[in-house]
């Protein structure tokens, strides 16, 4: 699968779409490698915003994996996620002059992607199109490999993720966004609030509703303290 991003009438990139480098449920924002990656991304974004066109390739490589996974979790459909990803990058390109040097570029990109997603949802709602996942299956950034567990443990883990993915798809957009940013992307409450354009208390409320929905679904599926 490739992504073609056209900006200002010129196609600037055509390369394979990235795969998440780590399972999103294990992301920890304070990991040294992620801190270094964030600092590098901020620097590249600052250069690109200042007019250094050659920085686009570096920006794409640094930003695309996390941004594409975020789009995938929002859109819940791989084809729609690819389109959203391209739309978000196009908007980022057009708005690059508004980037504030030193600001978290990843969070800024997430906010742009979510705004693009909401615009697409509103458009579809007006046309009364079906928003359900056309593939009929869970949407995840990658499959979980066995972590030195037994085959039975691996099956149980995959079953749990199926339940979680199903519930994420059933959530309201606001609750889903809060959950994805906090639980999967590893953002703090304040950072998520900045991305979503709301307060920390509201983010906590939305995330709590999302957590409770998932906990209830897991209990109904026979899970008790992480074990089926």
C-alpha positions in Angstrom: 0.0 0.0 0.0 1.3 3.5 -0.9 0.5 7.0 0.1 0.4 9.8 -2.5 0.4 13.2 -0.9 -0.3 16.0 -3.4 0.4 19.6 -2.2 -0.2 22.6 -4.2 -0.8 20.5 -7.3 2.5 18.7 -7.0 2.8 15.1 -5.8 5.5 15.2 -3.1 5.6 11.7 -1.8 4.8 8.2 -2.9 6.0 5.5 -0.6 4.6 2.6 1.5 2.3 3.6 4.3 4.0 2.9 7.7 3.2 0.2 10.2 3.1 1.1 13.9 6.5 0.4 15.3 5.0 -0.8 18.6 1.7 -2.0 19.8 -0.3 1.1 20.7 -1.4 -0.2 24.0 2.3 -0.3 25.2 3.1 3.3 24.3 4.6 5.2 27.2 5.2 8.9 26.5 8.1 9.1 29.0 10.2 6.3 27.4 13.6 7.9 26.4 13.4 6.7 22.8 10.0 8.4 22.4 11.3 11.6 24.1 14.2 11.7 21.7 11.9 11.0 18.7 9.5 13.8 19.8 12.4 16.3 20.1 13.6 15.3 16.6 10.1 15.6 15.2 9.7 19.1 16.7 13.0 20.2 15.2 12.1 18.9 11.7 8.7 20.5 11.9 10.2 23.8 12.8 12.6 23.6 9.8 9.7 22.7 7.5 7.5 25.5 8.9 10.3 27.9 8.3 10.2 27.1 4.6 12.9 24.3 4.3 11.1 22.2 1.7 13.7 19.5 1.8 12.7 18.8 5.4 9.4 17.2 4.2 11.0 13.8 3.7 12.3 13.8 7.2 9.0 15.0 8.5 7.1 12.3 6.8 9.4 9.5 8.1 9.2 10.9 11.7 5.5 11.6 11.8 3.8 9.2 9.5 3.8 6.0 11.6 2.1 7.5 14.6 -0.2 9.8 12.5 -1.4 6.9 10.3 -2.2 4.7 13.3 -4.1 7.6 14.9 -6.1 8.0 11.6 -6.8 4.3 11.6 -8.2 4.3 15.1 -10.4 7.3 14.3 -11.7 6.1 10.9 -12.2 2.4 11.8 -11.8 1.6 8.2 -8.5 1.1 6.4 -9.5 2.8 3.2 -11.0 5.7 5.0 -7.9 5.9 7.2 -5.6 6.1 4.2 -7.7 9.0 2.8 -7.8 10.7 6.2 -4.0 10.3 6.6 -3.4 12.1 3.2 -6.0 14.8 4.0 -4.3 15.4 7.4 -0.9 15.7 5.8 -2.2 18.1 3.2 -3.8 20.3 5.9 -0.6 20.1 7.9 1.4 21.3 4.8 -1.0 24.2 4.2 -1.0 25.2 7.9 2.7 24.8 8.4 3.3 28.5 8.9 1.0 28.5 11.9 3.2 26.0 13.7 4.6 27.5 16.9 8.3 26.6 17.3 8.9 24.3 20.3 5.3 23.2 20.4 4.7 19.4 20.4 4.5 18.7 16.6 2.8 15.3 17.2 0.0 16.8 19.2 -0.5 19.5 16.6 -0.7 16.9 13.9 -3.2 14.8 15.9 -5.4 17.9 16.3 -5.3 18.5 12.5 -6.1 14.9 11.8 -9.0 14.9 14.2 -10.4 18.1 12.7 -10.2 16.5 9.3 -11.9 13.4 10.6 -14.8 15.4 12.1 -15.3 17.3 8.8 -15.5 13.9 7.0 -18.0 12.5 9.6 -20.2 15.6 9.3 -20.1 15.3 5.5 -21.1 11.7 5.6 -23.8 12.3 8.1 -25.3 14.9 5.8 -25.3 12.3 3.1 -26.5 9.6 5.4 -23.8 7.2 4.5 -23.0 4.1 6.5 -20.1 4.7 8.9 -19.6 1.1 9.9 -16.3 -0.7 9.1 -16.7 -2.2 5.7 -14.2 -5.0 6.5 -16.5 -6.3 9.3 -13.5 -6.9 11.6 -11.5 -5.1 14.3 -9.2 -2.3 13.2 -5.8 -2.4 14.9 -2.4 -0.9 14.0 -0.8 -4.3 14.2 -1.3 -7.8 15.5 0.0 -8.7 18.9 2.8 -11.3 18.8 3.1 -13.9 21.5 5.1 -12.4 24.4 6.8 -15.7 25.4 3.4 -17.0 26.6 1.6 -20.2 25.8 -0.6 -20.6 22.7 -3.6 -20.5 25.0 -2.4 -17.2 26.5 -1.9 -15.8 23.0 -5.4 -16.8 22.0 -6.9 -15.2 25.1 -5.0 -12.0 24.5 -6.2 -11.8 20.9 -9.8 -12.5 22.1 -9.5 -9.7 24.6 -8.3 -7.3 21.9 -11.2 -8.3 19.7 -13.6 -7.3 22.4 -11.7 -4.0 23.1 -11.6 -3.1 19.4 -15.3 -3.8 19.0 -16.2 -1.5 21.8 -13.9 1.2 20.6 -15.8 1.1 17.3 -19.1 1.5 19.2 -18.0 4.5 21.2 -19.0 8.0 20.5 -16.3 9.9 18.6 -15.5 12.1 21.6 -15.0 9.1 24.0 -13.0 7.2 21.4 -10.7 10.1 20.8 -10.0 10.6 24.5 -9.4 6.9 25.0 -7.0 6.6 22.0 -5.0 9.6 23.0 -4.7 8.6 26.7 -4.5 4.8 26.5 -2.9 4.1 23.2 -0.9 7.2 22.3 0.3 7.7 25.9 -0.6 11.4 26.1 -1.2 13.1 29.4 -4.6 14.5 30.3 -3.4 18.0 29.6 -1.9 17.1 26.3 -5.0 15.2 25.2 -7.1 18.2 26.2 -4.9 20.4 24.0 -5.4 18.1 21.0 -9.2 17.9 21.6 -9.7 21.5 22.3 -11.3 21.0 25.7 -10.5 20.9 29.4 -8.7 18.2 31.3 -11.9 17.4 33.3 -13.8 16.8 30.2 -11.1 14.5 28.8 -11.2 12.5 32.1 -15.0 12.2 31.9 -14.9 11.0 28.3 -12.0 8.5 29.0 -13.8 7.2 32.1 -16.9 6.5 30.1 -14.8 4.7 27.5 -13.0 2.6 30.2 -16.3 1.7 31.8 -17.7 0.6 28.4 -14.7 -1.6 27.8 -14.7 -3.1 31.3 -18.4 -3.9 31.0 -17.9 -5.6 27.7 -14.9 -7.6 29.0 -17.0 -8.8 32.0 -19.8 -9.9 29.7 -17.3 -11.7 27.6 -16.2 -13.7 30.7 -13.0 -11.8 31.6 -12.2 -11.4 35.3 -9.1 -9.4 36.2 -7.5 -10.0 32.8 -8.2 -13.7 32.7 -11.1 -15.3 30.7 
